[in-house]
Amino acid sequence: MKKIEAIIKPFKLDDVKEALQELGVQGMTVIEAKGYGRQKGQTELYRGAEYVVDFLPKIKIEIVVADDQLDRAVEAIASAARTGRIGDGKIFISDIAEVVRIRTGETGSIAI
């Protein structure tokens, strides 16, 4: 099993959610986040004064998928979140040793 963490632009959340639902991916954790990458924030204008916004609003999505769903899920996230502009985000993939469903005690891929 693999855990996919994706940092995306907030307005792309619905597109990514729909793309994953089409694949049959069930369950998603969504966290509002702030951060910056290569763009290092952006300059805003407020009442005639310029100021730098260091941390931009982002959305962090976490999902756990079976190994055979990994490539399709990553491609779905990447294509749905892509705008072609700086700040589109990143996708991180890590191994999951075990999953336990608290309610039933089921373990492994059945518990996803």
Summary of the structure (lengths in Angstrom):
residues: 112
radius of gyration: 16.8
end to end distance: 9.1
largest distance: 58.7
contacts: 284
relative contact order: 0.31
helix: 29%
strand: 38%
